[in-house]
Amino acid sequence: MNASVILCDISGKKRKIMIQKVLIANRGEIAVRVMRSCKEMGIRTVAVFSEADRTARHVMYADEACLIGPAASKESYLNIDNIIKAARQHH
């Protein structure tokens, strides 16, 4: 099985789905490690970032990036509505 194909159990029915893109709602080294693994599996990546992290390594390493708010974590990384908006914009 290709690493980007997973079995998904929805409503008791198992089916294979292809993962084409992953939004990583984290930053720093862990985000870069996840992105590296995704690239090895042929999965595109989306980084989210605050204004303070515009030039951060995880933003530069991602295939796509989305600004989610100001520098304060409570207004960006911890703002679930902004994370969901980013995911919808980059689906």
Buried (B, 14 or more C-beta within 10 A) or exposed (E): EEEBEEEEEEEEEEEEEEBEBBBBBBBEEEBBEBBEEBBEEEBBBBBBBBEBBEEBBBBEBBBBBBBBBEEEEEBBBEBEEBBEBBBEEBE
